Amino acid sequence: MQHSNTTTLLSPPRHTLFLLPAILVLLVFLLQGAGWAGWLMVADGTPGKTAFAITEMLLIFVLLWNGWRIRRHVHEQTSSADRQTRSVATLTLASLALCSLGDLVNRNFSQTFYAHDRIIEHSYLVDSVWFFLPGYALFVVATWLATRERVRAWLRWSSLAITAAVGIVSFAGLVLPGTSPYVVAVTGSYTVLISLMVPAALWLAITFGRSAWPVCAGAVLATLADALIGHFWLFGHGHYPAIAYLNFVVYFVSQALVQQLPLVVLATATHARPSQTGRPD
């Protein structure tokens, strides 16, 4: 069967799947720049801070909606037999959705500080790990699935082991004495997991080459964004609120890039099997 050529609001032309994230990234730069420069009244505990956080979440949810549109596009361009491409799209969307919930926690609408001990002022950030950890784990699974035919098992496992070891060493030198066991356990586990985004980027580069570079960059930026949180926000002092503005920019750009993974896989699958067409089942 042939694909439907009908374009709707929910199923837009392919180029808009790239254009909308680019527009959102520009808006994030402007919003965070205005906050950083002091042009907006966004001090903690003020109505302006709440409005600022709501605006951030609206941008996140629009980006998530674009991820849903990407998944829909993939399903429209593939048959039910192309399970790999469809699974990658579903896993990527689920990753984005879970990370969005983590963002909601990080906005700290309740304005709660020193939530888990008297050492870490912004320890409310730790609670978001319950969403970010499985979220990024799903993205690593998606990259594993997308690259399993081209990346040898020994390279996968060795790259995972090396980066996990680096993550453990990095965390050991970061955590503050007297930090609560809950904070140490959760953030330590997450440090190991988020480091795995780097080998995931390597697998994508090996498998898809230049076409995957934006997604690879997004995966690396995800690790960088959380490194910024750990060093200058969660366990660091004297950098807030500037680090919050910088982190959100890096993180948002990362999410805008990694959500393109299903389109990279789709392009390769279409090129490899140009005669296969289908429609959503």
N, C-alpha and C positions, 0 to 999 in steps of 0.2 A: 504493500500500500504506500501511497505517496503522502508526504507531509502536507498538512494544511498550510496554505499561504496566507491565511487570515491573521492579521495583526491586531491585537487588542491591547487595552491598557495593562492587563496582567501579563500579556505575552508580547513585549515590545521588540523592536528590531535589535539585533545583537549588539550594535554599536552603543546603544544606550546602557547596556550592562557594564560598559567601561566608563561611559560619560558620567553617569550619576555618581559613582564613587569619587571621581575626580572633582566634581562640583562640591561634594560633601567635604572632601579633604580641604579644599580652598576655604570653605566656611569655617572649618575647625581651626585652620591657621588664623583666620581673622578673629574668631571668638577668643581663642586662647591668647593671641597677641594682645587683644584689647584688655583682657584680664591681667596679663603680665605687666602691661604698661601702666596699669592703674586707672584706665579710662572707665572701668566699670566698678561699681560699689559692691564687691563680692566678699567682704570679710566674713569669717566664720560667725554663725549665729545671726546673720542679718537676712532679711527677706531677699536681698539681692543675691546672696549665696544660693538660696533655694531656687530662685529663678534661673540662675546660671547652671545649676546642676540639672534642672529639668530640661533646659535647652540642650545640654550635653547628651542626655538620654534620648531626646527626640532625634538627634543626629545619629545616635547608635541604632535606634529602632528603624530609621529609614535605611541605614546601611544593611541591617538585618533583612529588611524587606527586599532589598536588591539581591541579597543572597538567596532568598526564596524565589525570586524571578529567575535567577541563574539556574536553580534546580529545575524549575518548570521548563525553562528553555532546553535543558539537557534531555529531559523526558520527552519533549516534543520532537527532538532531533534524533532520538534513538528508538530502537525496538526493545521489547521486554527481554530479548536475548542478550542484549548488551548490559549484563548485570554489573560489570566492573565500573563502567562509566557512570551508571545510575547510582551505584553504591557510593562512589566517591562524592557525587553531588549531594547525596543525602547525609553522609558523614560530615561533609564540610558545612552544610547548613546547620546540623545539630551542634557542631563545634561553635559556630557563631552564636547560636541561640543561648547555649550555656554561658559563654563568655559575656553575653549581654546581661545576664542575671548577675554575674560577678561585677560588672560595671555598676549595676544598680546598688549593690552593697557598698562599693567604693565611693559612691556619691555621699554617703554618710548623712542622709537626710535627718537622722535623729540627733546629729551633732554629738555623738558619744565619743569621748576620748579616754585613753587608758582603760580600754574595755577589758583587757585580759591580765594586765599587771600594771605596776607603777613605774615601769621602765620604758615601755614602748607607748608613746603618746598616741600614735595612729594605728594601734593594734586592731582596730576595726577592719583594717585592710586584710588581716589574716582570714577573716570569715569568708571573704570572696574567693579564697582558694578552693572552697568546696564546690565552686562552679568552674573556676578557671582550670583546675587540674583535670577533671574529666573532659572539659571542653578542648583543651590542647591535646589531651590523649587521643581524642577522636580524630583530630587533624593528623596526628602522627600515624594513626591507623589508616587514614585515607591515603596518605602518601605511600605507606607501605604497600597498600593494595594497588595504587596506581603505578608503582615502580617495580613490582615483584618480578616481572618478566625480564628486566634489564639489569638489575642490581644483584650481584651474587650474595648469597647468604653470609659468607664470611665477612664481607664488607659491611653489611647491615649490622651484624652483631658486634663487630669490632668497633665500628663508629659509635654505636650506642654505648658500649662499655667505656670507651675513652671519654666521651662527653659527660657521661654520668659521673665518672671519677673526678673530672674537672669540676663539675657542679658541687660534689661533696666537699672537695678541698676549698672551693670558693666560699661555700656556706660556713665552713668551720672557722674561717678567718673573719667572717662578717658578724656572726651572732654575738650579742652582748652578754656579758656575765650576769647571771641572775634572771635572765629571761625565762618566763614561765614555760613549763614542759609542753603545754599545748601549742604555744607559738613556735617553739623549736621544732616540734614534731611535724606540724602542718607546713611551715615554711621550708623546712629541710626537705621534705618529700617533694614539695613543689619546685624547689630549686633544681633538683635532679630531673624532674619531668620537663620543665621548660627548657633545660639545656638540650633536650633531645630534638628540639625544633631545628637545631643546626645540622645534625646529620640528615634529618628529613629534607632539608634544603639541598644537601649534597646529593641525595638519591634523585631528587627531581632534576637537578642540573645534569646528572649522568644520563637520565632517561630521556628528557625532553629537550635538552640543550638550551639555546637562546630563548625559545618560546616560553620557558619556565622561569626565566630570570626575575621577572617581577614577583612571582610567587615565592621564589627562593629568597629574595630580598625581604619580603614580608615576613617569612618565617624567622629570619635572622633578627629582624626588627622586633619581633615578639619577645625574643630572648633579651634584647637590649632594653626594651621597655620595662621588663621586670627586674633587670639588673639595676636600672635607675631607681626603681622603687626600693629595692633592698638596700642599696648603698646610700641613698640620699633622702629617703622618705621614711621607711619603716625602721631601719636600724641607724640611720644617720640623723643628725640634728643641725638645725640652722639653715636648711635649704627650702623649707616649706614657707609659702605656697608656690614659689617659683617652680619647684620640681613637679608639682601637680600639673601645671600648665604644660611643661615640656613633655612629661610622661604621656599625657593624653594625646598630644600631637603624634608622638612616635607610635603609640599604641593604635590610634585610629588609622594611621597610614598603613600599619601592619595588617590590620583587619581588612582594609580596603583591597590590599594586594592578595592576601591568602584566599579570600573568597573567590578569586578568579581561577583557582585550581581546577574545578570541573570543566571550565571552558578550555583549558590547556589540554586536558585529557580528551575532551570531546573532539577538538581539532585533530589530534593525532589519530583517534579512532576513525574519524570520518575520512582522513587521508588514506588510512590503511585499508578501509573497507568502503570505498566510494559507492559501491552498488547497493549497500544495505540502507534501507530507509524504514521508517516506522512512525508510530504515533503513540501517545500515551495510552496505556491499557486501563 
